[in-house]
Amino acid sequence: MKLHHLFLIYCGLFLIATNPAFGKKESSKQKCLGYQEKGVASWYGSKFQGRPTASGEVFDENQMTAAHRTLPFGCYVLVTNLKNDQQVIVKINDRGGFHGERIIDLSRAAAEKIGLVKSGLESVKVESINLK
């Protein structure tokens, strides 16, 4: 191995070892806390009933769950319909919100709770919350 390769390896190992975050894993709760975003929500239901979600849980359209692109599984968020101020707390257990400007896809039950089922799409605010 050439000397400059060894030097690059040494530099990389030094940077990793001196990084204060090295060896510390950020918990899902930590990654979830402080999240807030406004955007468009949609919902999904019977077509996916009984199928596994990205988290491995079985999708149940009657539960208060949601799909989000990046939030950790198990994270709880408060979703507020900006048109009528109705709110619902959902657990992130799937990946989604991949169409257009959608930031979250709610289960049918969650969508019903905030008056989203008929319109199909609504402007919402999504905020992470800490449930103990």
SEPA-652344 format. One record per residue: residue number from 1; x, y, z of N, C-alpha, C in turn; residue in one letter. Coordinates in pm, whole numbers. Layout:
<lomars>
+-----+--------+--------+--------+--------+---------+--------+--------+--------+--------+--------+
! num !  neast ! nnorth !    nup ! caeast ! canorth !   caup !  ceast ! cnorth !    cup ! residu !
+-----+--------+--------+--------+--------+---------+--------+--------+--------+--------+--------+
! NUM !      X !      Y !      Z !      X !       Y !      Z !      X !      Y !      Z !      A !
...
+-----+--------+--------+--------+--------+---------+--------+--------+--------+--------+--------+
</lomars>
This chain:
<lomars>
+-----+--------+--------+--------+--------+---------+--------+--------+--------+--------+--------+
! num !  neast ! nnorth !    nup ! caeast ! canorth !   caup !  ceast ! cnorth !    cup ! residu !
+-----+--------+--------+--------+--------+---------+--------+--------+--------+--------+--------+
!   1 !     86 !   -117 !      0 !      0 !       0 !      0 !     91 !    123 !      0 !      M !
!   2 !     53 !    221 !    -78 !    135 !     340 !    -89 !    119 !    429 !     34 !      K !
!   3 !    220 !    508 !     58 !    224 !     593 !    175 !    108 !    692 !    180 !      L !
!   4 !     70 !    748 !     67 !    -41 !     846 !     68 !   -174 !    778 !     99 !      H !
!   5 !   -191 !    651 !     65 !   -311 !     577 !    102 !   -318 !    558 !    253 !      H !
!   6 !   -204 !    521 !    312 !   -198 !     505 !    457 !   -227 !    638 !    528 !      L !
!   7 !   -175 !    746 !    473 !   -200 !     877 !    532 !   -349 !    912 !    527 !      F !
!   8 !   -416 !    885 !    415 !   -559 !     913 !    402 !   -641 !    828 !    499 !      L !
!   9 !   -603 !    703 !    514 !   -673 !     616 !    609 !   -654 !    668 !    750 !      I !
!  10 !   -531 !    705 !    786 !   -504 !     759 !    919 !   -588 !    885 !    943 !      Y !
!  11 !   -591 !    976 !    847 !   -669 !    1100 !    861 !   -817 !   1070 !    882 !      C !
!  12 !   -870 !    977 !    807 !  -1011 !     939 !    820 !  -1041 !    882 !    958 !      G !
!  13 !   -953 !    792 !   1004 !   -972 !     733 !   1138 !   -960 !    839 !   1247 !      L !
!  14 !   -868 !    933 !   1229 !   -852 !    1040 !   1327 !   -979 !   1126 !   1333 !      F !
!  15 !  -1035 !   1161 !   1219 !  -1156 !    1243 !   1215 !  -1274 !   1171 !   1281 !      L !
!  16 !  -1286 !   1043 !   1256 !  -1394 !     966 !   1317 !  -1375 !    958 !   1468 !      I !
!  17 !  -1255 !    927 !   1512 !  -1229 !     909 !   1656 !  -1243 !   1038 !   1735 !      A !
!  18 !  -1216 !   1152 !   1672 !  -1224 !    1279 !   1745 !  -1359 !   1347 !   1731 !      T !
!  19 !  -1450 !   1286 !   1658 !  -1585 !    1341 !   1644 !  -1662 !   1311 !   1772 !      N !
!  20 !  -1715 !   1416 !   1841 !  -1787 !    1392 !   1967 !  -1910 !   1304 !   1951 !      P !
!  21 !  -1966 !   1299 !   1832 !  -2086 !    1219 !   1810 !  -2053 !   1072 !   1779 !      A !
!  22 !  -1924 !   1041 !   1761 !  -1885 !     905 !   1725 !  -1929 !    807 !   1834 !      F !
!  23 !  -1996 !    702 !   1793 !  -2040 !     598 !   1885 !  -2171 !    627 !   1953 !      G !
!  24 !  -2224 !    746 !   1934 !  -2353 !     781 !   1994 !  -2459 !    772 !   1887 !      K !
!  25 !  -2560 !    696 !   1914 !  -2671 !     686 !   1819 !  -2782 !    778 !   1863 !      K !
!  26 !  -2831 !    855 !   1767 !  -2943 !     944 !   1796 !  -3069 !    860 !   1797 !      E !
!  27 !  -3147 !    872 !   1905 !  -3268 !     792 !   1916 !  -3375 !    846 !   1821 !      S !
!  28 !  -3473 !    763 !   1790 !  -3584 !     804 !   1706 !  -3657 !    923 !   1766 !      S !
!  29 !  -3671 !    923 !   1900 !  -3737 !    1034 !   1967 !  -3662 !   1164 !   1942 !      K !
!  30 !  -3529 !   1159 !   1950 !  -3449 !    1279 !   1930 !  -3465 !   1330 !   1787 !      Q !
!  31 !  -3468 !   1241 !   1689 !  -3482 !    1281 !   1550 !  -3620 !   1339 !   1523 !      K !
!  32 !  -3715 !   1299 !   1600 !  -3853 !    1341 !   1581 !  -3882 !   1476 !   1645 !      C !
!  33 !  -3822 !   1502 !   1760 !  -3851 !    1623 !   1836 !  -3814 !   1749 !   1757 !      L !
!  34 !  -3902 !   1847 !   1764 !  -3877 !    1974 !   1699 !  -3922 !   1983 !   1555 !      G !
!  35 !  -3973 !   1873 !   1499 !  -4018 !    1876 !   1361 !  -4148 !   1954 !   1350 !      Y !
!  36 !  -4155 !   2043 !   1251 !  -4277 !    2117 !   1221 !  -4274 !   2154 !   1073 !      Q !
!  37 !  -4386 !   2131 !   1006 !  -4394 !    2161 !    863 !  -4539 !   2185 !    824 !      E !
!  38 !  -4556 !   2271 !    725 !  -4689 !    2291 !    666 !  -4682 !   2241 !    523 !      K !
!  39 !  -4793 !   2181 !    480 !  -4799 !    2128 !    345 !  -4933 !   2062 !    322 !      G !
!  40 !  -4937 !   1972 !    225 !  -5060 !    1906 !    186 !  -5063 !   1764 !    241 !      V !
!  41 !  -5178 !   1726 !    295 !  -5200 !    1590 !    344 !  -5300 !   1519 !    254 !      A !
!  42 !  -5286 !   1389 !    244 !  -5383 !    1304 !    176 !  -5408 !   1186 !    268 !      S !
!  43 !  -5487 !   1090 !    220 !  -5514 !     973 !    303 !  -5515 !    847 !    217 !      W !
!  44 !  -5500 !    733 !    284 !  -5507 !     604 !    215 !  -5581 !    506 !    303 !      Y !
!  45 !  -5643 !    407 !    239 !  -5731 !     320 !    315 !  -5739 !    178 !    266 !      G !
!  46 !  -5860 !    135 !    228 !  -5893 !      -5 !    208 !  -5804 !    -78 !    107 !      S !
!  47 !  -5752 !     -8 !      9 !  -5665 !     -72 !    -90 !  -5541 !   -133 !    -23 !      K !
!  48 !  -5500 !    -73 !     88 !  -5379 !    -118 !    158 !  -5408 !   -195 !    287 !      F !
!  49 !  -5536 !   -211 !    319 !  -5577 !    -279 !    442 !  -5513 !   -418 !    451 !      Q !
!  50 !  -5449 !   -445 !    566 !  -5390 !    -576 !    589 !  -5252 !   -596 !    530 !      G !
!  51 !  -5205 !   -502 !    452 !  -5071 !    -514 !    393 !  -4967 !   -462 !    492 !      R !
!  52 !  -4844 !   -513 !    481 !  -4739 !    -463 !    570 !  -4698 !   -320 !    531 !      P !
!  53 !  -4673 !   -238 !    632 !  -4623 !    -104 !    608 !  -4470 !   -111 !    601 !      T !
!  54 !  -4408 !      1 !    571 !  -4262 !       5 !    563 !  -4196 !    -27 !    697 !      A !
!  55 !  -4268 !     -3 !    807 !  -4213 !     -33 !    940 !  -4227 !   -181 !    975 !      S !
!  56 !  -4306 !   -254 !    896 !  -4331 !    -395 !    925 !  -4465 !   -418 !    992 !      G !
!  57 !  -4527 !   -311 !   1044 !  -4660 !    -324 !   1103 !  -4761 !   -349 !    991 !      E !
!  58 !  -4870 !   -416 !   1026 !  -4977 !    -438 !    929 !  -5063 !   -313 !    925 !      V !
!  59 !  -5091 !   -264 !    804 !  -5172 !    -142 !    790 !  -5317 !   -171 !    830 !      F !
!  60 !  -5370 !    -83 !    913 !  -5510 !     -90 !    954 !  -5567 !     50 !    935 !      D !
!  61 !  -5655 !     65 !    839 !  -5710 !     197 !    807 !  -5791 !    256 !    923 !      E !
!  62 !  -5822 !    175 !   1024 !  -5901 !     221 !   1138 !  -5814 !    270 !   1255 !      N !
!  63 !  -5685 !    264 !   1239 !  -5592 !     312 !   1343 !  -5546 !    454 !   1309 !      Q !
!  64 !  -5496 !    523 !   1410 !  -5447 !     660 !   1391 !  -5299 !    654 !   1355 !      M !
!  65 !  -5274 !    629 !   1227 !  -5137 !     616 !   1178 !  -5119 !    701 !   1053 !      T !
!  66 !  -4993 !    713 !   1012 !  -4963 !     794 !    894 !  -4833 !    749 !    828 !      A !
!  67 !  -4819 !    791 !    704 !  -4696 !     768 !    629 !  -4628 !    903 !    608 !      A !
!  68 !  -4497 !    905 !    630 !  -4418 !    1027 !    611 !  -4289 !    988 !    542 !      H !
!  69 !  -4232 !   1080 !    465 !  -4110 !    1049 !    389 !  -3989 !   1022 !    476 !      R !
!  70 !  -3972 !   1098 !    584 !  -3844 !    1091 !    656 !  -3854 !   1072 !    808 !      T !
!  71 !  -3964 !   1104 !    871 !  -3972 !    1093 !   1016 !  -3955 !    947 !   1059 !      L !
!  72 !  -3891 !    925 !   1172 !  -3867 !     787 !   1219 !  -3998 !    715 !   1252 !      P !
!  73 !  -3999 !    585 !   1230 !  -4114 !     504 !   1268 !  -4131 !    514 !   1419 !      F !
!  74 !  -4256 !    521 !   1463 !  -4284 !     532 !   1605 !  -4295 !    675 !   1653 !      G !
!  75 !  -4261 !    769 !   1568 !  -4272 !     910 !   1602 !  -4420 !    949 !   1601 !      C !
!  76 !  -4462 !   1030 !   1699 !  -4599 !    1078 !   1703 !  -4603 !   1224 !   1659 !      Y !
!  77 !  -4702 !   1256 !   1577 !  -4717 !    1394 !   1530 !  -4862 !   1439 !   1547 !      V !
!  78 !  -4877 !   1569 !   1568 !  -5008 !    1633 !   1573 !  -5031 !   1693 !   1436 !      L !
!  79 !  -5140 !   1651 !   1371 !  -5174 !    1703 !   1239 !  -5296 !   1793 !   1254 !      V !
!  80 !  -5282 !   1918 !   1208 !  -5390 !    2016 !   1216 !  -5436 !   2051 !   1075 !      T !
!  81 !  -5566 !   2032 !   1050 !  -5625 !    2073 !    922 !  -5637 !   2225 !    927 !      N !
!  82 !  -5568 !   2296 !    841 !  -5565 !    2442 !    845 !  -5695 !   2505 !    796 !      L !
!  83 !  -5779 !   2426 !    732 !  -5909 !    2477 !    684 !  -6012 !   2484 !    797 !      K !
!  84 !  -6009 !   2385 !    889 !  -6113 !    2378 !    993 !  -6056 !   2368 !   1136 !      N !
!  85 !  -5926 !   2370 !   1150 !  -5856 !    2362 !   1279 !  -5878 !   2231 !   1355 !      D !
!  86 !  -5931 !   2128 !   1291 !  -5946 !    1998 !   1357 !  -5809 !   1931 !   1362 !      Q !
!  87 !  -5787 !   1855 !   1471 !  -5656 !    1795 !   1494 !  -5666 !   1645 !   1523 !      Q !
!  88 !  -5556 !   1576 !   1492 !  -5546 !    1435 !   1522 !  -5399 !   1403 !   1553 !      V !
!  89 !  -5379 !   1310 !   1646 !  -5244 !    1261 !   1676 !  -5229 !   1126 !   1607 !      I !
!  90 !  -5121 !   1111 !   1530 !  -5097 !     986 !   1458 !  -4955 !    938 !   1484 !      V !
!  91 !  -4939 !    808 !   1469 !  -4807 !     746 !   1480 !  -4755 !    719 !   1340 !      K !
!  92 !  -4631 !    757 !   1314 !  -4568 !     731 !   1184 !  -4526 !    584 !   1180 !      I !
!  93 !  -4583 !    510 !   1083 !  -4547 !     369 !   1070 !  -4526 !    327 !    925 !      N !
!  94 !  -4524 !    425 !    834 !  -4510 !     393 !    692 !  -4437 !    507 !    622 !      D !
!  95 !  -4397 !    482 !    501 !  -4334 !     584 !    417 !  -4435 !    629 !    313 !      R !
!  96 !  -4438 !    758 !    289 !  -4532 !     809 !    190 !  -4535 !    959 !    188 !      G !
!  97 !  -4631 !   1005 !    110 !  -4639 !    1146 !     79 !  -4556 !   1173 !    -44 !      G !
!  98 !  -4563 !   1081 !   -140 !  -4474 !    1090 !   -256 !  -4538 !   1156 !   -379 !      F !
!  99 !  -4663 !   1199 !   -370 !  -4729 !    1260 !   -485 !  -4733 !   1411 !   -468 !      H !
! 100 !  -4684 !   1481 !   -568 !  -4691 !    1627 !   -565 !  -4627 !   1686 !   -442 !      G !
! 101 !  -4697 !   1775 !   -377 !  -4644 !    1848 !   -260 !  -4689 !   1785 !   -129 !      E !
! 102 !  -4737 !   1664 !   -131 !  -4788 !    1601 !     -9 !  -4675 !   1574 !     88 !      R !
! 103 !  -4701 !   1608 !    216 !  -4599 !    1585 !    318 !  -4634 !   1469 !    410 !      I !
! 104 !  -4761 !   1426 !    407 !  -4805 !    1317 !    495 !  -4928 !   1250 !    434 !      I !
! 105 !  -4937 !   1120 !    451 !  -5055 !    1042 !    411 !  -5114 !    982 !    538 !      D !
! 106 !  -5238 !   1014 !    567 !  -5305 !     968 !    688 !  -5386 !    842 !    662 !      L !
! 107 !  -5402 !    760 !    764 !  -5495 !     648 !    754 !  -5636 !    706 !    740 !      S !
! 108 !  -5729 !    624 !    692 !  -5867 !     672 !    673 !  -5926 !    726 !    805 !      R !
! 109 !  -5906 !    655 !    915 !  -5962 !     698 !   1044 !  -5907 !    835 !   1085 !      A !
! 110 !  -5779 !    856 !   1066 !  -5718 !     984 !   1101 !  -5770 !   1094 !   1009 !      A !
! 111 !  -5786 !   1062 !    882 !  -5838 !    1160 !    786 !  -5981 !   1199 !    819 !      A !
! 112 !  -6061 !   1100 !    861 !  -6199 !    1130 !    900 !  -6203 !   1224 !   1020 !      E !
! 113 !  -6113 !   1204 !   1114 !  -6112 !    1283 !   1236 !  -6087 !   1432 !   1208 !      K !
! 114 !  -6015 !   1464 !   1102 !  -5988 !    1605 !   1072 !  -6063 !   1655 !    948 !      I !
! 115 !  -6160 !   1577 !    900 !  -6243 !    1621 !    788 !  -6172 !   1623 !    654 !      G !
! 116 !  -6091 !   1523 !    631 !  -6010 !    1518 !    508 !  -6060 !   1419 !    404 !      L !
! 117 !  -6150 !   1329 !    443 !  -6187 !    1219 !    354 !  -6258 !   1268 !    227 !      V !
! 118 !  -6355 !   1356 !    241 !  -6431 !    1400 !    123 !  -6345 !   1477 !     24 !      K !
! 119 !  -6265 !   1569 !     72 !  -6183 !    1651 !    -18 !  -6064 !   1573 !    -71 !      S !
! 120 !  -6012 !   1482 !      8 !  -5898 !    1401 !    -34 !  -5764 !   1467 !     -8 !      G !
! 121 !  -5758 !   1596 !    -17 !  -5635 !    1673 !      6 !  -5669 !   1797 !     86 !      L !
! 122 !  -5585 !   1831 !    182 !  -5604 !    1955 !    259 !  -5468 !   2008 !    302 !      E !
! 123 !  -5462 !   2137 !    324 !  -5343 !    2199 !    381 !  -5341 !   2169 !    531 !      S !
! 124 !  -5225 !   2125 !    579 !  -5212 !    2088 !    720 !  -5082 !   2142 !    778 !      V !
! 125 !  -5078 !   2141 !    910 !  -4954 !    2164 !    983 !  -4924 !   2034 !   1057 !      K !
! 126 !  -4802 !   1988 !   1049 !  -4759 !    1865 !   1114 !  -4651 !   1903 !   1215 !      V !
! 127 !  -4673 !   1865 !   1342 !  -4578 !    1896 !   1449 !  -4549 !   1771 !   1530 !      E !
! 128 !  -4423 !   1746 !   1555 !  -4389 !    1632 !   1639 !  -4429 !   1661 !   1782 !      S !
! 129 !  -4468 !   1554 !   1852 !  -4505 !    1567 !   1993 !  -4435 !   1455 !   2070 !      I !
! 130 !  -4423 !   1475 !   2197 !  -4357 !    1377 !   2283 !  -4463 !   1304 !   2364 !      N !
! 131 !  -4491 !   1180 !   2330 !  -4584 !    1098 !   2407 !  -4502 !   1003 !   2493 !      L !
! 132 !  -4527 !   1005 !   2621 !  -4450 !     917 !   2711 !  -4521 !    789 !   2733 !      K !
+-----+--------+--------+--------+--------+---------+--------+--------+--------+--------+--------+
</lomars>
